[in-house]
């Protein structure tokens, strides 16, 4: 059976941490910030951890051999 390929589009957007969690940036934080209130802009800072079935699928897409 051939080797499974990494989904590069997902690998560029997400990262697997050392403990195995999937880390990603929050959506909606690139532009149009003037239209958002301060609370929303503050909540868009930093990264987020994916959970549940989404995290499992993303981890499989990023590192298919593991």
N, CA, C and O atoms as CSV, one atom per row, in Angstrom:
chain,resi,resn,atom,element,x,y,z
A,1,UNK,N,N,0.848,-1.191,0.000
A,1,UNK,CA,C,0.000,0.000,0.000
A,1,UNK,C,C,0.890,1.249,0.000
A,1,UNK,O,O,1.878,1.300,0.732
A,2,UNK,N,N,0.549,2.253,-0.812
A,2,UNK,CA,C,1.392,3.454,-0.855
A,2,UNK,C,C,1.268,4.288,0.419
A,2,UNK,O,O,0.320,4.151,1.194
A,3,UNK,N,N,2.254,5.151,0.603
A,3,UNK,CA,C,2.243,6.029,1.768
A,3,UNK,C,C,1.086,7.012,1.670
A,3,UNK,O,O,0.723,7.439,0.574
A,4,UNK,N,N,0.511,7.367,2.797
A,4,UNK,CA,C,-0.568,8.356,2.825
A,4,UNK,C,C,0.025,9.752,2.790
A,4,UNK,O,O,1.034,10.027,3.439
A,5,UNK,N,N,-0.607,10.625,2.032
A,5,UNK,CA,C,-0.084,11.985,1.887
A,5,UNK,C,C,-0.679,12.923,2.925
A,5,UNK,O,O,-1.820,12.756,3.357
A,6,UNK,N,N,0.116,13.915,3.318
A,6,UNK,CA,C,-0.324,14.952,4.242
A,6,UNK,C,C,-1.186,15.948,3.492
A,6,UNK,O,O,-0.872,16.309,2.358
A,7,UNK,N,N,-2.278,16.401,4.116
A,7,UNK,CA,C,-3.096,17.466,3.530
A,7,UNK,C,C,-2.396,18.786,3.807
A,7,UNK,O,O,-2.499,19.328,4.908
A,8,UNK,N,N,-1.688,19.302,2.818
A,8,UNK,CA,C,-0.849,20.479,3.012
A,8,UNK,C,C,-1.647,21.725,3.381
A,8,UNK,O,O,-1.170,22.556,4.154
A,9,UNK,N,N,-2.860,21.865,2.837
A,9,UNK,CA,C,-3.667,23.046,3.151
A,9,UNK,C,C,-4.022,23.087,4.638
A,9,UNK,O,O,-4.078,24.160,5.239
A,10,UNK,N,N,-4.259,21.921,5.223
A,10,UNK,CA,C,-4.579,21.854,6.658
A,10,UNK,C,C,-3.303,21.995,7.487
A,10,UNK,O,O,-3.303,22.652,8.528
A,11,UNK,N,N,-2.223,21.377,7.024
A,11,UNK,CA,C,-0.956,21.420,7.765
A,11,UNK,C,C,-0.419,22.839,7.885
A,11,UNK,O,O,0.252,23.164,8.864
A,12,UNK,N,N,-0.708,23.700,6.889
A,12,UNK,CA,C,-0.245,25.082,6.951
A,12,UNK,C,C,-1.043,25.903,7.962
A,12,UNK,O,O,-0.540,26.895,8.489
A,13,UNK,N,N,-2.263,25.503,8.231
A,13,UNK,CA,C,-3.142,26.277,9.105
A,13,UNK,C,C,-3.161,25.769,10.540
A,13,UNK,O,O,-3.503,26.520,11.453
A,14,UNK,N,N,-2.801,24.514,10.753
A,14,UNK,CA,C,-2.888,23.910,12.077
A,14,UNK,C,C,-1.576,23.259,12.452
A,14,UNK,O,O,-0.744,22.957,11.596
A,15,UNK,N,N,-1.402,23.047,13.757
A,15,UNK,CA,C,-0.172,22.455,14.268
A,15,UNK,C,C,-0.533,21.460,15.364
A,15,UNK,O,O,-1.446,21.696,16.154
A,16,UNK,N,N,0.194,20.346,15.401
A,16,UNK,CA,C,-0.002,19.375,16.475
A,16,UNK,C,C,0.994,19.689,17.573
A,16,UNK,O,O,2.198,19.764,17.326
A,17,UNK,N,N,0.488,19.875,18.796
A,17,UNK,CA,C,1.359,20.199,19.918
A,17,UNK,C,C,2.097,18.944,20.381
A,17,UNK,O,O,1.821,17.842,19.907
A,18,UNK,N,N,3.029,19.119,21.301
A,18,UNK,CA,C,3.823,17.992,21.792
A,18,UNK,C,C,2.945,16.956,22.498
A,18,UNK,O,O,3.224,15.758,22.442
A,19,UNK,N,N,1.893,17.417,23.156
A,19,UNK,CA,C,0.999,16.496,23.853
A,19,UNK,C,C,-0.046,15.878,22.926
A,19,UNK,O,O,-0.848,15.053,23.364
A,20,UNK,N,N,-0.044,16.275,21.631
A,20,UNK,CA,C,-0.947,15.645,20.670
A,20,UNK,C,C,-2.227,16.405,20.384
A,20,UNK,O,O,-3.091,15.909,19.661
A,21,UNK,N,N,-2.366,17.614,20.945
A,21,UNK,CA,C,-3.561,18.410,20.669
A,21,UNK,C,C,-3.383,19.170,19.358
A,21,UNK,O,O,-2.259,19.402,18.912
A,22,UNK,N,N,-4.506,19.555,18.743
A,22,UNK,CA,C,-4.453,20.299,17.479
A,22,UNK,C,C,-4.728,21.767,17.774
A,22,UNK,O,O,-5.771,22.123,18.322
A,23,UNK,N,N,-3.761,22.619,17.396
A,23,UNK,CA,C,-3.838,24.044,17.667
A,23,UNK,C,C,-4.097,24.784,16.360
A,23,UNK,O,O,-3.511,24.451,15.329
A,24,UNK,N,N,-4.983,25.797,16.398
A,24,UNK,CA,C,-5.285,26.559,15.194
A,24,UNK,C,C,-5.557,28.011,15.545
A,24,UNK,O,O,-5.851,28.339,16.694
A,25,UNK,N,N,-5.457,28.883,14.539
A,25,UNK,CA,C,-5.795,30.286,14.720
A,25,UNK,C,C,-7.298,30.477,14.680
A,25,UNK,O,O,-8.012,29.658,14.102
A,26,UNK,N,N,-7.774,31.525,15.276
A,26,UNK,CA,C,-9.215,31.773,15.298
A,26,UNK,C,C,-9.661,32.440,13.999
A,26,UNK,O,O,-8.978,33.331,13.495
A,27,UNK,N,N,-10.801,32.018,13.455
A,27,UNK,CA,C,-11.278,32.622,12.212
A,27,UNK,C,C,-11.842,34.017,12.447
A,27,UNK,O,O,-12.352,34.321,13.525
A,28,UNK,N,N,-11.743,34.854,11.429
A,28,UNK,CA,C,-12.306,36.199,11.519
A,28,UNK,C,C,-11.360,37.230,12.086
A,28,UNK,O,O,-11.786,38.327,12.446
A,29,UNK,N,N,-10.076,36.900,12.173
A,29,UNK,CA,C,-9.138,37.826,12.807
A,29,UNK,C,C,-8.195,38.507,11.818
A,29,UNK,O,O,-7.239,39.157,12.239
A,30,UNK,N,N,-8.437,38.377,10.531
A,30,UNK,CA,C,-7.515,38.922,9.527
A,30,UNK,C,C,-7.811,40.388,9.194
A,30,UNK,O,O,-6.915,41.231,9.235
A,31,UNK,N,N,-9.060,40.682,8.868
A,31,UNK,CA,C,-9.386,42.054,8.461
A,31,UNK,C,C,-10.816,42.373,8.884
A,31,UNK,O,O,-11.484,41.541,9.497
A,32,UNK,N,N,-11.285,43.575,8.556
A,32,UNK,CA,C,-12.594,44.094,8.989
A,32,UNK,C,C,-12.671,44.200,10.509
A,32,UNK,O,O,-13.723,43.943,11.093
A,33,UNK,N,N,-11.580,44.570,11.145
A,33,UNK,CA,C,-11.577,44.659,12.609
A,33,UNK,C,C,-12.243,45.928,13.113
A,33,UNK,O,O,-12.688,45.985,14.259
A,34,UNK,N,N,-12.314,46.945,12.262
A,34,UNK,CA,C,-12.931,48.197,12.702
A,34,UNK,C,C,-14.420,48.013,12.970
A,34,UNK,O,O,-14.997,48.734,13.784
A,35,UNK,N,N,-15.042,47.059,12.296
A,35,UNK,CA,C,-16.469,46.809,12.477
A,35,UNK,C,C,-16.801,45.941,13.673
A,35,UNK,O,O,-17.972,45.754,14.002
A,36,UNK,N,N,-15.779,45.411,14.325
A,36,UNK,CA,C,-16.005,44.547,15.491
A,36,UNK,C,C,-15.762,45.344,16.767
A,36,UNK,O,O,-14.938,46.258,16.789
A,37,UNK,N,N,-16.476,44.996,17.818
A,37,UNK,CA,C,-16.269,45.715,19.073
A,37,UNK,C,C,-15.013,45.185,19.776
A,37,UNK,O,O,-14.455,44.163,19.376
A,38,UNK,N,N,-14.583,45.881,20.811
A,38,UNK,CA,C,-13.315,45.587,21.482
A,38,UNK,C,C,-13.296,44.188,22.088
A,38,UNK,O,O,-12.269,43.510,22.058
A,39,UNK,N,N,-14.429,43.754,22.639
A,39,UNK,CA,C,-14.479,42.416,23.239
A,39,UNK,C,C,-14.222,41.336,22.191
A,39,UNK,O,O,-13.475,40.386,22.425
A,40,UNK,N,N,-14.846,41.499,21.049
A,40,UNK,CA,C,-14.672,40.523,19.971
A,40,UNK,C,C,-13.230,40.504,19.489
A,40,UNK,O,O,-12.656,39.433,19.293
A,41,UNK,N,N,-12.639,41.677,19.296
A,41,UNK,CA,C,-11.250,41.745,18.837
A,41,UNK,C,C,-10.311,41.112,19.855
A,41,UNK,O,O,-9.351,40.441,19.478
A,42,UNK,N,N,-10.575,41.316,21.118
A,42,UNK,CA,C,-9.733,40.742,22.172
A,42,UNK,C,C,-9.862,39.219,22.171
A,42,UNK,O,O,-8.872,38.513,22.364
A,43,UNK,N,N,-11.063,38.716,21.958
A,43,UNK,CA,C,-11.274,37.269,21.940
A,43,UNK,C,C,-10.660,36.592,20.717
A,43,UNK,O,O,-10.423,35.384,20.728
A,44,UNK,N,N,-10.404,37.364,19.668
A,44,UNK,CA,C,-9.804,36.805,18.458
A,44,UNK,C,C,-8.296,36.647,18.562
A,44,UNK,O,O,-7.681,36.041,17.685
A,45,UNK,N,N,-7.690,37.180,19.614
A,45,UNK,CA,C,-6.246,37.046,19.793
A,45,UNK,C,C,-5.871,35.610,20.117
A,45,UNK,O,O,-6.681,34.846,20.643
A,46,UNK,N,N,-4.644,35.255,19.802
A,46,UNK,CA,C,-4.119,33.958,20.212
A,46,UNK,C,C,-4.638,32.798,19.384
A,46,UNK,O,O,-5.134,32.984,18.273
A,47,UNK,N,N,-4.520,31.610,19.933
A,47,UNK,CA,C,-4.912,30.395,19.228
A,47,UNK,C,C,-5.958,29.638,20.020
A,47,UNK,O,O,-6.292,29.994,21.150
A,48,UNK,N,N,-6.467,28.581,19.398
A,48,UNK,CA,C,-7.523,27.775,19.972
A,48,UNK,C,C,-7.152,26.301,19.814
A,48,UNK,O,O,-6.436,25.936,18.881
A,49,UNK,N,N,-7.627,25.474,20.705
A,49,UNK,CA,C,-7.406,24.033,20.613
A,49,UNK,C,C,-8.661,23.388,20.033
A,49,UNK,O,O,-9.767,23.613,20.525
A,50,UNK,N,N,-8.482,22.581,18.981
A,50,UNK,CA,C,-9.603,21.845,18.398
A,50,UNK,C,C,-9.957,20.677,19.319
A,50,UNK,O,O,-9.076,20.078,19.935
A,51,UNK,N,N,-11.239,20.358,19.408
A,51,UNK,CA,C,-11.680,19.266,20.271
A,51,UNK,C,C,-12.622,18.339,19.511
A,51,UNK,O,O,-13.195,18.716,18.489
A,52,UNK,N,N,-12.772,17.134,20.020
A,52,UNK,CA,C,-13.755,16.193,19.508
A,52,UNK,C,C,-13.391,15.571,18.171
A,52,UNK,O,O,-12.222,15.343,17.861
A,53,UNK,N,N,-14.436,15.303,17.386
A,53,UNK,CA,C,-14.246,14.635,16.104
A,53,UNK,C,C,-13.462,15.490,15.119
A,53,UNK,O,O,-12.724,14.968,14.284
A,54,UNK,N,N,-13.627,16.810,15.221
A,54,UNK,CA,C,-12.898,17.722,14.329
A,54,UNK,C,C,-11.399,17.551,14.541
A,54,UNK,O,O,-10.639,17.453,13.578
A,55,UNK,N,N,-10.975,17.515,15.800
A,55,UNK,CA,C,-9.557,17.368,16.112
A,55,UNK,C,C,-9.023,16.037,15.600
A,55,UNK,O,O,-7.909,15.967,15.082
A,56,UNK,N,N,-9.808,14.998,15.744
A,56,UNK,CA,C,-9.381,13.680,15.301
A,56,UNK,C,C,-9.182,13.642,13.787
A,56,UNK,O,O,-8.204,13.075,13.301
A,57,UNK,N,N,-10.108,14.244,13.046
A,57,UNK,CA,C,-10.008,14.278,11.590
A,57,UNK,C,C,-8.824,15.132,11.136
A,57,UNK,O,O,-8.113,14.770,10.199
A,58,UNK,N,N,-8.620,16.269,11.805
A,58,UNK,CA,C,-7.515,17.147,11.434
A,58,UNK,C,C,-6.167,16.482,11.714
A,58,UNK,O,O,-5.237,16.593,10.915
A,59,UNK,N,N,-6.068,15.798,12.837
A,59,UNK,CA,C,-4.828,15.108,13.188
A,59,UNK,C,C,-4.512,14.015,12.162
A,59,UNK,O,O,-3.353,13.815,11.799
A,60,UNK,N,N,-5.540,13.317,11.703
A,60,UNK,CA,C,-5.359,12.279,10.695
A,60,UNK,C,C,-4.922,12.886,9.362
A,60,UNK,O,O,-4.137,12.279,8.634
A,61,UNK,N,N,-5.429,14.085,9.038
A,61,UNK,CA,C,-5.086,14.731,7.781
A,61,UNK,C,C,-3.660,15.294,7.807
A,61,UNK,O,O,-2.968,15.298,6.789
A,62,UNK,N,N,-3.232,15.769,8.980
A,62,UNK,CA,C,-1.895,16.369,9.095
A,62,UNK,C,C,-0.819,15.281,9.175
A,62,UNK,O,O,0.195,15.353,8.482
A,63,UNK,N,N,-1.046,14.281,10.019
A,63,UNK,CA,C,-0.062,13.212,10.209
A,63,UNK,C,C,-0.743,11.862,9.981
A,63,UNK,O,O,-1.085,11.179,10.947
A,64,UNK,N,N,-0.947,11.465,8.720
A,64,UNK,CA,C,-1.727,10.255,8.449
A,64,UNK,C,C,-1.077,8.962,8.904
A,64,UNK,O,O,-1.785,7.983,9.139
A,65,UNK,N,N,0.235,8.915,9.036
A,65,UNK,CA,C,0.905,7.686,9.424
A,65,UNK,C,C,0.863,7.378,10.899
A,65,UNK,O,O,1.117,6.241,11.297
A,66,UNK,N,N,0.545,8.375,11.733
A,66,UNK,CA,C,0.599,8.179,13.192
A,66,UNK,C,C,-0.680,7.612,13.727
A,66,UNK,O,O,-0.800,7.388,14.931
